[in-house]
């Protein structure tokens, strides 16, 4: 599926390398994880309730629709967490152990 977001402005910011489910991706410095992911793919994660893909809803940290995981198992809201160089983002909780 094509990306959900298309960047129309602010394309001159420095690039930030990260990964989504172990696939390399590029965002721009200052992007939230939500923006970084949706400029690469069509959704952020699958619903916890089995009703399909989710792409965020409120975009302000209130709706609980954009939870993703970092490689260390930390769960974060994609809409209010800034992307950082080298971060690994997962659409499902990563297995540990």
CNS distance restraints for C-alpha pairs under 8 A (distance, minus, plus):
assign (resid   1 and name CA) (resid  41 and name CA) 6.96 0.50 0.50
assign (resid   1 and name CA) (resid  42 and name CA) 6.02 0.50 0.50
assign (resid   2 and name CA) (resid  40 and name CA) 7.88 0.50 0.50
assign (resid   2 and name CA) (resid  41 and name CA) 6.21 0.50 0.50
assign (resid   2 and name CA) (resid  42 and name CA) 5.94 0.50 0.50
assign (resid   3 and name CA) (resid  38 and name CA) 5.79 0.50 0.50
assign (resid   3 and name CA) (resid  39 and name CA) 5.33 0.50 0.50
assign (resid   3 and name CA) (resid  40 and name CA) 5.17 0.50 0.50
assign (resid   3 and name CA) (resid  41 and name CA) 4.15 0.50 0.50
assign (resid   3 and name CA) (resid  42 and name CA) 4.53 0.50 0.50
assign (resid   3 and name CA) (resid  43 and name CA) 7.91 0.50 0.50
assign (resid   4 and name CA) (resid  38 and name CA) 5.26 0.50 0.50
assign (resid   4 and name CA) (resid  39 and name CA) 6.30 0.50 0.50
assign (resid   4 and name CA) (resid  40 and name CA) 7.74 0.50 0.50
assign (resid   4 and name CA) (resid  41 and name CA) 6.27 0.50 0.50
assign (resid   4 and name CA) (resid  42 and name CA) 4.53 0.50 0.50
assign (resid   4 and name CA) (resid  43 and name CA) 6.97 0.50 0.50
assign (resid   5 and name CA) (resid  35 and name CA) 7.44 0.50 0.50
assign (resid   5 and name CA) (resid  38 and name CA) 5.41 0.50 0.50
assign (resid   5 and name CA) (resid  39 and name CA) 4.79 0.50 0.50
assign (resid   5 and name CA) (resid  40 and name CA) 7.90 0.50 0.50
assign (resid   5 and name CA) (resid  42 and name CA) 7.91 0.50 0.50
assign (resid   6 and name CA) (resid  39 and name CA) 5.98 0.50 0.50
assign (resid   7 and name CA) (resid  11 and name CA) 7.10 0.50 0.50
assign (resid   7 and name CA) (resid  39 and name CA) 7.10 0.50 0.50
assign (resid  11 and name CA) (resid  28 and name CA) 7.59 0.50 0.50
assign (resid  13 and name CA) (resid  28 and name CA) 5.77 0.50 0.50
assign (resid  13 and name CA) (resid  29 and name CA) 5.95 0.50 0.50
assign (resid  14 and name CA) (resid  28 and name CA) 5.68 0.50 0.50
assign (resid  14 and name CA) (resid  29 and name CA) 5.50 0.50 0.50
assign (resid  15 and name CA) (resid  26 and name CA) 6.36 0.50 0.50
assign (resid  15 and name CA) (resid  27 and name CA) 5.71 0.50 0.50
assign (resid  15 and name CA) (resid  28 and name CA) 4.46 0.50 0.50
assign (resid  15 and name CA) (resid  29 and name CA) 5.95 0.50 0.50
assign (resid  16 and name CA) (resid  26 and name CA) 5.57 0.50 0.50
assign (resid  16 and name CA) (resid  27 and name CA) 5.06 0.50 0.50
assign (resid  16 and name CA) (resid  28 and name CA) 5.35 0.50 0.50
assign (resid  16 and name CA) (resid  29 and name CA) 5.85 0.50 0.50
assign (resid  16 and name CA) (resid  83 and name CA) 7.73 0.50 0.50
assign (resid  16 and name CA) (resid  84 and name CA) 6.80 0.50 0.50
assign (resid  16 and name CA) (resid  85 and name CA) 5.18 0.50 0.50
assign (resid  16 and name CA) (resid  86 and name CA) 7.54 0.50 0.50
assign (resid  17 and name CA) (resid  24 and name CA) 7.26 0.50 0.50
assign (resid  17 and name CA) (resid  25 and name CA) 5.97 0.50 0.50
assign (resid  17 and name CA) (resid  26 and name CA) 4.70 0.50 0.50
assign (resid  17 and name CA) (resid  27 and name CA) 6.46 0.50 0.50
assign (resid  17 and name CA) (resid  84 and name CA) 7.96 0.50 0.50
assign (resid  17 and name CA) (resid  85 and name CA) 5.43 0.50 0.50
assign (resid  17 and name CA) (resid  86 and name CA) 5.56 0.50 0.50
assign (resid  17 and name CA) (resid  87 and name CA) 7.83 0.50 0.50
assign (resid  18 and name CA) (resid  24 and name CA) 6.06 0.50 0.50
assign (resid  18 and name CA) (resid  25 and name CA) 5.36 0.50 0.50
assign (resid  18 and name CA) (resid  26 and name CA) 6.09 0.50 0.50
assign (resid  18 and name CA) (resid  27 and name CA) 7.44 0.50 0.50
assign (resid  18 and name CA) (resid  83 and name CA) 7.98 0.50 0.50
assign (resid  18 and name CA) (resid  84 and name CA) 7.37 0.50 0.50
assign (resid  18 and name CA) (resid  85 and name CA) 5.99 0.50 0.50
assign (resid  18 and name CA) (resid  86 and name CA) 4.54 0.50 0.50
assign (resid  18 and name CA) (resid  87 and name CA) 5.05 0.50 0.50
assign (resid  18 and name CA) (resid  88 and name CA) 5.89 0.50 0.50
assign (resid  18 and name CA) (resid  89 and name CA) 7.64 0.50 0.50
assign (resid  19 and name CA) (resid  23 and name CA) 5.10 0.50 0.50
assign (resid  19 and name CA) (resid  24 and name CA) 4.39 0.50 0.50
assign (resid  19 and name CA) (resid  25 and name CA) 5.17 0.50 0.50
assign (resid  19 and name CA) (resid  26 and name CA) 7.90 0.50 0.50
assign (resid  19 and name CA) (resid  86 and name CA) 7.21 0.50 0.50
assign (resid  19 and name CA) (resid  87 and name CA) 6.54 0.50 0.50
assign (resid  19 and name CA) (resid  88 and name CA) 4.82 0.50 0.50
assign (resid  19 and name CA) (resid  89 and name CA) 5.95 0.50 0.50
assign (resid  20 and name CA) (resid  24 and name CA) 6.58 0.50 0.50
assign (resid  20 and name CA) (resid  25 and name CA) 6.79 0.50 0.50
assign (resid  20 and name CA) (resid  37 and name CA) 7.40 0.50 0.50
assign (resid  20 and name CA) (resid  88 and name CA) 6.19 0.50 0.50
assign (resid  20 and name CA) (resid  89 and name CA) 4.91 0.50 0.50
assign (resid  20 and name CA) (resid  90 and name CA) 5.70 0.50 0.50
assign (resid  20 and name CA) (resid  91 and name CA) 7.46 0.50 0.50
assign (resid  21 and name CA) (resid  88 and name CA) 7.24 0.50 0.50
assign (resid  21 and name CA) (resid  89 and name CA) 6.18 0.50 0.50
assign (resid  21 and name CA) (resid  90 and name CA) 4.77 0.50 0.50
assign (resid  21 and name CA) (resid  91 and name CA) 6.59 0.50 0.50
assign (resid  22 and name CA) (resid  88 and name CA) 6.89 0.50 0.50
assign (resid  22 and name CA) (resid  89 and name CA) 7.84 0.50 0.50
assign (resid  22 and name CA) (resid  90 and name CA) 7.78 0.50 0.50
assign (resid  25 and name CA) (resid  40 and name CA) 7.09 0.50 0.50
assign (resid  26 and name CA) (resid  36 and name CA) 7.42 0.50 0.50
assign (resid  27 and name CA) (resid  31 and name CA) 6.77 0.50 0.50
assign (resid  27 and name CA) (resid  36 and name CA) 4.99 0.50 0.50
assign (resid  27 and name CA) (resid  37 and name CA) 7.97 0.50 0.50
assign (resid  27 and name CA) (resid  39 and name CA) 7.84 0.50 0.50
assign (resid  27 and name CA) (resid  83 and name CA) 7.64 0.50 0.50
assign (resid  28 and name CA) (resid  36 and name CA) 7.37 0.50 0.50
assign (resid  29 and name CA) (resid  83 and name CA) 7.28 0.50 0.50
assign (resid  29 and name CA) (resid  84 and name CA) 7.72 0.50 0.50
assign (resid  30 and name CA) (resid  82 and name CA) 6.38 0.50 0.50
assign (resid  30 and name CA) (resid  83 and name CA) 7.00 0.50 0.50
assign (resid  31 and name CA) (resid  35 and name CA) 5.86 0.50 0.50
assign (resid  31 and name CA) (resid  36 and name CA) 5.93 0.50 0.50
assign (resid  31 and name CA) (resid  82 and name CA) 5.86 0.50 0.50
assign (resid  31 and name CA) (resid  83 and name CA) 5.89 0.50 0.50
assign (resid  32 and name CA) (resid  36 and name CA) 6.12 0.50 0.50
assign (resid  32 and name CA) (resid  78 and name CA) 6.49 0.50 0.50
assign (resid  32 and name CA) (resid  79 and name CA) 5.92 0.50 0.50
assign (resid  32 and name CA) (resid  80 and name CA) 6.22 0.50 0.50
assign (resid  32 and name CA) (resid  81 and name CA) 5.39 0.50 0.50
assign (resid  32 and name CA) (resid  82 and name CA) 4.10 0.50 0.50
assign (resid  32 and name CA) (resid  83 and name CA) 5.28 0.50 0.50
assign (resid  33 and name CA) (resid  37 and name CA) 5.96 0.50 0.50
assign (resid  33 and name CA) (resid  78 and name CA) 4.67 0.50 0.50
assign (resid  33 and name CA) (resid  79 and name CA) 6.33 0.50 0.50
assign (resid  33 and name CA) (resid  80 and name CA) 7.60 0.50 0.50
assign (resid  33 and name CA) (resid  81 and name CA) 5.90 0.50 0.50
assign (resid  33 and name CA) (resid  82 and name CA) 5.72 0.50 0.50
assign (resid  33 and name CA) (resid  83 and name CA) 4.94 0.50 0.50
assign (resid  34 and name CA) (resid  38 and name CA) 6.06 0.50 0.50
assign (resid  34 and name CA) (resid  44 and name CA) 7.04 0.50 0.50
assign (resid  34 and name CA) (resid  56 and name CA) 7.54 0.50 0.50
assign (resid  34 and name CA) (resid  66 and name CA) 7.37 0.50 0.50
assign (resid  34 and name CA) (resid  78 and name CA) 4.56 0.50 0.50
assign (resid  34 and name CA) (resid  79 and name CA) 4.89 0.50 0.50
assign (resid  34 and name CA) (resid  80 and name CA) 7.89 0.50 0.50
assign (resid  34 and name CA) (resid  81 and name CA) 8.00 0.50 0.50
assign (resid  35 and name CA) (resid  39 and name CA) 6.08 0.50 0.50
assign (resid  35 and name CA) (resid  79 and name CA) 7.46 0.50 0.50
assign (resid  36 and name CA) (resid  40 and name CA) 6.85 0.50 0.50
assign (resid  36 and name CA) (resid  83 and name CA) 7.07 0.50 0.50
assign (resid  37 and name CA) (resid  41 and name CA) 6.05 0.50 0.50
assign (resid  37 and name CA) (resid  43 and name CA) 7.56 0.50 0.50
assign (resid  37 and name CA) (resid  44 and name CA) 6.49 0.50 0.50
assign (resid  38 and name CA) (resid  42 and name CA) 5.84 0.50 0.50
assign (resid  38 and name CA) (resid  43 and name CA) 6.20 0.50 0.50
assign (resid  38 and name CA) (resid  44 and name CA) 6.88 0.50 0.50
assign (resid  38 and name CA) (resid  55 and name CA) 7.56 0.50 0.50
assign (resid  42 and name CA) (resid  55 and name CA) 7.33 0.50 0.50
assign (resid  43 and name CA) (resid  53 and name CA) 6.01 0.50 0.50
assign (resid  43 and name CA) (resid  54 and name CA) 5.58 0.50 0.50
assign (resid  43 and name CA) (resid  55 and name CA) 4.55 0.50 0.50
assign (resid  44 and name CA) (resid  53 and name CA) 7.36 0.50 0.50
assign (resid  44 and name CA) (resid  54 and name CA) 5.81 0.50 0.50
assign (resid  44 and name CA) (resid  55 and name CA) 5.00 0.50 0.50
assign (resid  44 and name CA) (resid  56 and name CA) 7.14 0.50 0.50
assign (resid  44 and name CA) (resid  66 and name CA) 6.46 0.50 0.50
assign (resid  44 and name CA) (resid  68 and name CA) 7.41 0.50 0.50
assign (resid  44 and name CA) (resid  91 and name CA) 6.37 0.50 0.50
assign (resid  45 and name CA) (resid  53 and name CA) 5.81 0.50 0.50
assign (resid  45 and name CA) (resid  54 and name CA) 5.42 0.50 0.50
assign (resid  45 and name CA) (resid  55 and name CA) 7.03 0.50 0.50
assign (resid  45 and name CA) (resid  66 and name CA) 7.25 0.50 0.50
assign (resid  45 and name CA) (resid  67 and name CA) 7.75 0.50 0.50
assign (resid  45 and name CA) (resid  68 and name CA) 7.06 0.50 0.50
assign (resid  45 and name CA) (resid  91 and name CA) 4.73 0.50 0.50
assign (resid  45 and name CA) (resid  92 and name CA) 7.02 0.50 0.50
assign (resid  46 and name CA) (resid  50 and name CA) 7.30 0.50 0.50
assign (resid  46 and name CA) (resid  51 and name CA) 7.84 0.50 0.50
assign (resid  46 and name CA) (resid  52 and name CA) 5.58 0.50 0.50
assign (resid  46 and name CA) (resid  53 and name CA) 4.28 0.50 0.50
assign (resid  46 and name CA) (resid  54 and name CA) 5.60 0.50 0.50
assign (resid  46 and name CA) (resid  91 and name CA) 7.31 0.50 0.50
assign (resid  46 and name CA) (resid  92 and name CA) 7.93 0.50 0.50
assign (resid  47 and name CA) (resid  51 and name CA) 5.81 0.50 0.50
assign (resid  47 and name CA) (resid  52 and name CA) 5.50 0.50 0.50
assign (resid  47 and name CA) (resid  53 and name CA) 5.83 0.50 0.50
assign (resid  47 and name CA) (resid  54 and name CA) 5.95 0.50 0.50
assign (resid  47 and name CA) (resid  65 and name CA) 7.91 0.50 0.50
assign (resid  54 and name CA) (resid  65 and name CA) 6.65 0.50 0.50
assign (resid  54 and name CA) (resid  66 and name CA) 7.13 0.50 0.50
assign (resid  55 and name CA) (resid  65 and name CA) 7.34 0.50 0.50
assign (resid  55 and name CA) (resid  66 and name CA) 6.62 0.50 0.50
assign (resid  56 and name CA) (resid  65 and name CA) 5.04 0.50 0.50
assign (resid  56 and name CA) (resid  66 and name CA) 4.74 0.50 0.50
assign (resid  56 and name CA) (resid  79 and name CA) 7.30 0.50 0.50
assign (resid  57 and name CA) (resid  63 and name CA) 6.66 0.50 0.50
assign (resid  57 and name CA) (resid  65 and name CA) 6.18 0.50 0.50
assign (resid  57 and name CA) (resid  66 and name CA) 7.62 0.50 0.50
assign (resid  58 and name CA) (resid  62 and name CA) 6.59 0.50 0.50
assign (resid  58 and name CA) (resid  63 and name CA) 5.92 0.50 0.50
assign (resid  59 and name CA) (resid  79 and name CA) 5.37 0.50 0.50
assign (resid  59 and name CA) (resid  80 and name CA) 7.66 0.50 0.50
assign (resid  60 and name CA) (resid  79 and name CA) 6.32 0.50 0.50
assign (resid  60 and name CA) (resid  80 and name CA) 6.58 0.50 0.50
assign (resid  61 and name CA) (resid  77 and name CA) 6.57 0.50 0.50
assign (resid  61 and name CA) (resid  79 and name CA) 6.25 0.50 0.50
assign (resid  61 and name CA) (resid  80 and name CA) 6.08 0.50 0.50
assign (resid  64 and name CA) (resid  77 and name CA) 7.40 0.50 0.50
assign (resid  66 and name CA) (resid  77 and name CA) 5.56 0.50 0.50
assign (resid  66 and name CA) (resid  78 and name CA) 5.42 0.50 0.50
assign (resid  66 and name CA) (resid  79 and name CA) 6.55 0.50 0.50
assign (resid  67 and name CA) (resid  75 and name CA) 6.43 0.50 0.50
assign (resid  67 and name CA) (resid  76 and name CA) 5.54 0.50 0.50
assign (resid  67 and name CA) (resid  77 and name CA) 4.60 0.50 0.50
assign (resid  67 and name CA) (resid  78 and name CA) 6.01 0.50 0.50
assign (resid  68 and name CA) (resid  75 and name CA) 5.67 0.50 0.50
assign (resid  68 and name CA) (resid  76 and name CA) 5.60 0.50 0.50
assign (resid  68 and name CA) (resid  77 and name CA) 6.39 0.50 0.50
assign (resid  68 and name CA) (resid  78 and name CA) 6.33 0.50 0.50
assign (resid  68 and name CA) (resid  89 and name CA) 6.80 0.50 0.50
assign (resid  68 and name CA) (resid  90 and name CA) 5.95 0.50 0.50
assign (resid  68 and name CA) (resid  91 and name CA) 5.40 0.50 0.50
assign (resid  68 and name CA) (resid  92 and name CA) 6.88 0.50 0.50
assign (resid  68 and name CA) (resid  93 and name CA) 7.60 0.50 0.50
assign (resid  69 and name CA) (resid  73 and name CA) 5.81 0.50 0.50
assign (resid  69 and name CA) (resid  74 and name CA) 5.53 0.50 0.50
assign (resid  69 and name CA) (resid  75 and name CA) 4.41 0.50 0.50
assign (resid  69 and name CA) (resid  76 and name CA) 6.06 0.50 0.50
assign (resid  69 and name CA) (resid  89 and name CA) 5.73 0.50 0.50
assign (resid  69 and name CA) (resid  90 and name CA) 5.02 0.50 0.50
assign (resid  69 and name CA) (resid  91 and name CA) 6.56 0.50 0.50
assign (resid  69 and name CA) (resid  92 and name CA) 6.77 0.50 0.50
assign (resid  69 and name CA) (resid  93 and name CA) 5.81 0.50 0.50
assign (resid  69 and name CA) (resid  94 and name CA) 7.27 0.50 0.50
assign (resid  70 and name CA) (resid  74 and name CA) 5.32 0.50 0.50
assign (resid  70 and name CA) (resid  75 and name CA) 6.47 0.50 0.50
assign (resid  70 and name CA) (resid  76 and name CA) 7.54 0.50 0.50
assign (resid  70 and name CA) (resid  87 and name CA) 7.18 0.50 0.50
assign (resid  70 and name CA) (resid  88 and name CA) 5.67 0.50 0.50
assign (resid  70 and name CA) (resid  89 and name CA) 4.82 0.50 0.50
assign (resid  70 and name CA) (resid  90 and name CA) 6.05 0.50 0.50
assign (resid  70 and name CA) (resid  94 and name CA) 7.95 0.50 0.50
assign (resid  71 and name CA) (resid  87 and name CA) 7.82 0.50 0.50
assign (resid  71 and name CA) (resid  88 and name CA) 5.59 0.50 0.50
assign (resid  71 and name CA) (resid  89 and name CA) 6.57 0.50 0.50
assign (resid  71 and name CA) (resid  90 and name CA) 7.12 0.50 0.50
assign (resid  71 and name CA) (resid  94 and name CA) 6.58 0.50 0.50
assign (resid  73 and name CA) (resid  93 and name CA) 6.61 0.50 0.50
assign (resid  73 and name CA) (resid  94 and name CA) 6.24 0.50 0.50
assign (resid  73 and name CA) (resid  96 and name CA) 7.89 0.50 0.50
assign (resid  76 and name CA) (resid  81 and name CA) 6.94 0.50 0.50
assign (resid  77 and name CA) (resid  81 and name CA) 6.13 0.50 0.50
assign (resid  78 and name CA) (resid  82 and name CA) 7.87 0.50 0.50
assign (resid  83 and name CA) (resid  87 and name CA) 7.30 0.50 0.50
assign (resid  90 and name CA) (resid  94 and name CA) 6.83 0.50 0.50
